[in-house]
Amino acid sequence: MRINKALAVAGICSRRAADELIASGAVLVNGAPATPGMQVNAGDNVQVQGRTIHLPLGKSTNFAYLLCNKPKKVVSTASDPQNRRTVLDLVPTEFSGERLYPVGRLDYDSEGLILLTNDGELTHRLTHPSHHLPKTYRVTVAGPVDESQLQTFRAGMTLAEGEAVAPVDVSIVQEARNSEDTTILEMVLIQGLNRQIRRMCRDVGLEVKRLVRIGLGPLRLRGVHPGDCRQLSEKETVTLLRAAGLLAGSSRTE
């Protein structure tokens, strides 16, 4: 495999950034500076800026893409120092040998769609600030929601902590019948700030009762029960790679 692709597959950086690192002399293969287009094998020792990199060559380059429905009280990381249940505990046994990692994060008390994959290049693309795909959420809040609160979301706002929030596409899915009822909102975010929706709602006086991610770019959370995962269909995979700016054909066959 070419060195730039190997670094991208490992999730170190994009291929273009890998080419820049190689040109600067920051990448060593078996102690010697890497050259553009050189091939690397599973037994090669690769270092990037002095750090040894594990290249997932071989079986794990057969990429797996799992759409999981994360329940509450599950952490969206590969491991947890408090030994809480993680999203990797949801992975079906047939994928237990793959080096899967979650793409992005979903709060401990939030639910819904999270993508697991061993495709480092896609992970890098989806988590880089310049390539965030829209994320769609169903948000249940206590009581009614008025137009001024919706307009604050739509216009963009500054959180109490000082962080700027881009305008959010928001609509009411189900209105509260009275002050004791709940309102269900659909919100589409293009940013990935920590606990963004909960803090946005807090700052306009809304209390979040439930938060479920139902969409990631072209993917939708359909037919997957809480705690379950399913493999993306070929059509879904191609659509996702295209949405991320990756060609499912040529970029995977270099």
N, C-alpha and C positions, 0 to 999 in steps of 0.2 A: 504494500500500500504506500502511496506517496506520503511524504512526511507531513505536508500541510493538511491533507485529509485526515491522517492519523491523529494529529493534534486536535482537529475539529471534532472528530468522533469521540475523543476522550473528554470533550467539553472544556478544553483549555481556552480556546478562542475560535474565532471564525477562520476560514481558510485565508482570507485576505490578511488578517492580522498575523496569522502564522507565517505567511510569506514575508511580512515586514520583520518579524522576529528573526527569521532565518537570515534575511539580508543584513541584519544588524549584528549577526554573530552570536545571538543569545541562545541559539539552539545547538546542542552538541549531541552527536550520535556516536556512541562508543568512544567518547573522549575527543572526537574531532568535530570541527564546525560542520553543521549540516549545509547542504547545497540545495538550491531550488530543484524540485522535481525528483529528488533522490527517493529510493524505495527503502522502507524499514520493515523489519520482520519481528516476530514475537520475541526472539531472543536478544534484540538490540537494547542497549542501555541508552535511554533518551533523557536529556536534561534540558529544562527551559529556565533560563536565568538562574542557573545553579541548583534548581530543584529537580529531582528525579521524578519522571512521569511514568505512570502505568498506562501503557497503550493497550486498549481492549481489542487486540487483533485476534482473528480466528472466529470462533463461534459467535461471540457477542456482536460482530459486525452484521449479523443477520438481525436487523433491528426488530424490536418488539414495541408495540404501542398499545397500552392498556388504558381504557377509560374506566375510572373507578368512582363509585358513589360513596364519598367519605361520610361516615356518621359523626355525630357530636362525640366529644371525648376521645378523639383519635388525633394524634399529631401528624402533620403533613411533612415529616422529615424521615430520612432513612434510618435514623436511630434516635434514642431519647435517653438522656442521662438519668431521668427519673423512672426509667423502665415502664413508661406508659405505652399503650398500644400505638403502633405507627401504621401508616398507610401500606407499608410493605407487608404487614401482617394480613392484608386483604388479598394479596396476590395468590391466584390459583396455583396449585402444586405443579402444574405443567410448566410454569414459568419460574419456578424456584431457583433454577440454575442460572438465570440471567442476572446481570448486574443492572437492575432497574433502579431508577432514581425519580423522585417526584419533580415535575416541572412547576416551579413556583411554589406558593404556599397557600394554605387555607387555614383560618384560625381554628384553634382547638374546639371552640364552641360553635363553629360554623359547619355547614354540611354541603354536600354536593360534589360537583365534577372536579376531579383532579386527574391529570394525565401522568402516567408512569411510562418511562421509556429508557432504553439504553442507547438512544441516538443522541450523542453529545452535541453534534452540530445543531440539531433542532432545539435541544435544551438551551444552548447558548443563544440562539436566535430569539426564542420566545421569552427569555428572561432578560434580554438586553433592553435598556430603556428606549432605544430607538426603534424597536420592533415589537412592542407590546400589541398583542391581538386584543380586540374588545372582549371583555368578560361580562356576562349577563347574570344578574342575580334576582331572585325573588326575596323581598325583604318584608317581613311582617312586623309592623310597629303598633304600639298601643294607641288606641283612640283615633280620632279623625286627623287627616292631613289637609292643611289649607293651601291655597294657591301660592301664597307668599313663600312658604317653605319649599314648594316645588320649584319656584322661580329662582330661589337661592341656589339650589342644586344645579339648575340649568345654566345659570349665569357664571358658575365658578365661584369659589369661596376660599377664604383663608381659615385654616383650622386654628383652634385655640393655641396649639403648639407653634403656630407661625408658618406651617407648611401650606403652600398654594395648591389648590385642587382645581384641575381643569373642569370645564363644564361637563355635566353628566346628563345623559339622556334618561329621563325618568317619566314613568306614567303610572297611573293608578289601575291596578288589576281588579281590586275589590275594595269598595269603600266601606268604612265603618258605619254601622247603623246608628250608633250612639257612642257616648264617651266611654262606655264600658267595653265596647267592641274593639276589633283590630282592623287596620288597613293593610292591604297587601300592595306593595309597590314592585315595579320592575325597573331595575337600574342597570345601565350599561356603562362600564368604566373603561377608560383607556390607560389609566395609571395603575400602579400597584403599591400604593402606600400602605404601611402597616396598619391594620384595623381601620382602613379608610372609611368604609360605609358606617361602621359603628360610631366613629368620631364625627363624621358629617352629620349623622342623625342627632347625636348628642348636642352638637352646637346649634341646631335649630329647634331643640326642645322635644325631640322624638326619642322614644325608648324602643330599642330593637328587641323583639321577642323571638324572632327566628330569622336566620340568614342562610339561604341556599343558593349556591352557584349552579346555574342551569345551562350555561353556555360558555365555551371558550373558542373564540373565533367562529369557524363554521361548525364546530362540534356541539351537540345538544345532549343533555342528560335524559335519555329516553330508554325505557325498558331495562334499567339497571336498578335493582333494589339497594337500599342502604346496606353498606358492608360488602357489596359485590363488585366485581370487575368484569369487563369483557374486552376482547381484542377489537381494535378498530377494523372495520371492513376495508377492503382495498380502496373502494371509492372514498371513504372517509380519510384514509391515510393520504391519498393523492391530493385531496382537497385541502387538507391541513398543511401539507408540505408546500403547496402552491401559495396558500395564504401567508405562510411564513417566508415566502420568497425563495424557497428551495425547489428545484426541479426534481421530481421523483425519478426521472429517467437518467439524464446525462450526469447530474451531479453525484449519482450513486454508483456510477460505473467507471469512474476514472481509474 
